Amino acid sequence: MAERTTAFTVDTTRLQGVAEQPLFLAASRVAERMGVRAFAIGGYVRDLLLGRPCKDIDIVCEGDGIAYAEAVAKELNAGRVHVFKNFGTAMFTLRQAQGSDELQVEFVGARKESYQRNSRKPEVAPGTLRDDQERRDFTINALAISLNEADRGALVDPFNGVHDLERGIIRTPLDPDITFSDDPLRMMRAIRFATQLGYFIDAPTFEAIQRNAERLDIISAERIHTELNKIIGAPVPSIGFKLLLNCGLLVRFFPEMVELLGAEEKFGIGHKDNFYHTIQVLDNVAMQSDDLWLRWAAVLHDIAKPRTKRFEQGRGWTFHGHEDKGARMVPGIFRRMKLPLDEQMRFVKKLVALHLRPIALTKEEVTDSAVRRLLFDAGDDIDALMILCKADITSKNEARKKRYLANYELVLEKLKEVEEKDRVRNFQPPITGEDIMAAFNIPPCKAIGDIKTVIKDAILDGRIHNDRTAAWPLMVEEGKKLGLQVVAGMEEPGHG
């Protein structure tokens, strides 16, 4: 991967001012009393130099990190210190000024690590700052600021991380093959940082990811999806998906996505590459919404196309039913990736199932009936569905794209008009099951559902208004067709 074409100069002078903050002054005083060397390190320093906000601060000391954390917390009257003895870390929350955001401050003793090949859990031993910096994933995350009195605010940068920040490069401090083999999750993190920051992964690092891709198999699905969600949540998530594909990581945990790749041709008739179409749709959604699960719907909206692809004489390539099959695939993909199986999964499944509906409306006259049914089926998710559907209009035929977008706007107007008139979103039937049981003096039975369905369809088709007065006579009529006798005096609405 090449360096980015535009570089900038990091202003390291801001480090001195930051070092005068109350937290760091207290950390410096305690370090002097305890006779330890201490440093702010990692993502906080990186984001500080980039001018990005960061609420998490990591502090490393050459000594007992837990004892040091407790002493600094006492110095600041910070309150409770959370100790994690198994990891040798401690953490407390600090509010530096009235109304300011809380900072999460985590402490650890400097350490060196060694790994077994079948695990990403290292054997840990006390070490120096240099040892700690060597075990970091990337040079831009190995930057440290001294908190010691003699050189407080000085930057410690043994691997030219500032240069990499300025040039926009993701690079490992040591041999990337060792870095990634030791902890394969770092390969996902490389893709994530490249995507979030708009940086490039340097060639030796990227080639090492390709060589070590199969090592990702020892990483838990939860850790993988945490990094993947951050990629999907980035400003331009397609960057990450292209990198994941090209380095061989994507196929290790998301083979269905890789199956989308490629454009087949028969008799001079081809179809678009559904992988690149999908990540374009994802980027389009990302420009309109930060909703992670709406972005996931974009990722999965065409996931079943490879499994429904057919070539039909006279019609070309078809993907009949890919929306329904795709919706059925969603729970299995979420389960394997250890993603939530609750309302988020149901939301994604619903949007995958419905994503063609508004597009289909743009190809024909938009009827009130079709709009009512779309509103009924989508409910409160109609706005998210419309964002997805507009994002799905990616045709390279500009005339067709312009026509679809114009008709899409027509559908939007029709949705507003029908919703104001018919109140179909989150439809509540004007006649309840209890009404039907009382009107015909019957217990719970199949007939009740049948009558409610007829009333619902009549409202959605526009044959009756969405109110009790219009629905009651239809209920009576349908009951009679089923051999039910209405209770005397309940032939009109309002009784019972």
Secondary structure as GFF3:
##gff-version 3
##sequence-region A 1 496
A	DSSP	alpha_helix	14	18	.	.	.	ID=ss1
A	DSSP	alpha_helix	22	34	.	.	.	ID=ss2
A	DSSP	beta_strand	38	41	.	.	.	ID=ss3
A	DSSP	alpha_helix	43	50	.	.	.	ID=ss4
A	DSSP	beta_strand	56	61	.	.	.	ID=ss5
A	DSSP	alpha_helix	65	76	.	.	.	ID=ss6
A	DSSP	beta_strand	82	84	.	.	.	ID=ss7
A	DSSP	beta_strand	89	95	.	.	.	ID=ss8
A	DSSP	beta_strand	102	109	.	.	.	ID=ss9
A	DSSP	beta_strand	111	114	.	.	.	ID=ss10
A	DSSP	beta_strand	123	126	.	.	.	ID=ss11
A	DSSP	alpha_helix	129	134	.	.	.	ID=ss12
A	DSSP	three_ten_helix	139	141	.	.	.	ID=ss13
A	DSSP	beta_strand	144	146	.	.	.	ID=ss14
A	DSSP	three_ten_helix	149	151	.	.	.	ID=ss15
A	DSSP	beta_strand	155	156	.	.	.	ID=ss16
A	DSSP	alpha_helix	161	167	.	.	.	ID=ss17
A	DSSP	beta_strand	169	170	.	.	.	ID=ss18
A	DSSP	alpha_helix	176	182	.	.	.	ID=ss19
A	DSSP	alpha_helix	185	197	.	.	.	ID=ss20
A	DSSP	beta_strand	200	201	.	.	.	ID=ss21
A	DSSP	alpha_helix	203	212	.	.	.	ID=ss22
A	DSSP	three_ten_helix	213	218	.	.	.	ID=ss23
A	DSSP	alpha_helix	221	232	.	.	.	ID=ss24
A	DSSP	alpha_helix	238	247	.	.	.	ID=ss25
A	DSSP	alpha_helix	250	253	.	.	.	ID=ss26
A	DSSP	alpha_helix	255	258	.	.	.	ID=ss27
A	DSSP	beta_strand	265	266	.	.	.	ID=ss28
A	DSSP	beta_strand	269	270	.	.	.	ID=ss29
A	DSSP	alpha_helix	274	286	.	.	.	ID=ss30
A	DSSP	alpha_helix	292	300	.	.	.	ID=ss31
A	DSSP	alpha_helix	305	308	.	.	.	ID=ss32
A	DSSP	beta_strand	310	312	.	.	.	ID=ss33
A	DSSP	beta_strand	316	318	.	.	.	ID=ss34
A	DSSP	alpha_helix	322	336	.	.	.	ID=ss35
A	DSSP	alpha_helix	343	354	.	.	.	ID=ss36
A	DSSP	alpha_helix	356	361	.	.	.	ID=ss37
A	DSSP	alpha_helix	368	378	.	.	.	ID=ss38
A	DSSP	three_ten_helix	379	381	.	.	.	ID=ss39
A	DSSP	alpha_helix	382	391	.	.	.	ID=ss40
A	DSSP	alpha_helix	398	422	.	.	.	ID=ss41
A	DSSP	alpha_helix	433	440	.	.	.	ID=ss42
A	DSSP	alpha_helix	446	460	.	.	.	ID=ss43
A	DSSP	alpha_helix	468	481	.	.	.	ID=ss44
###
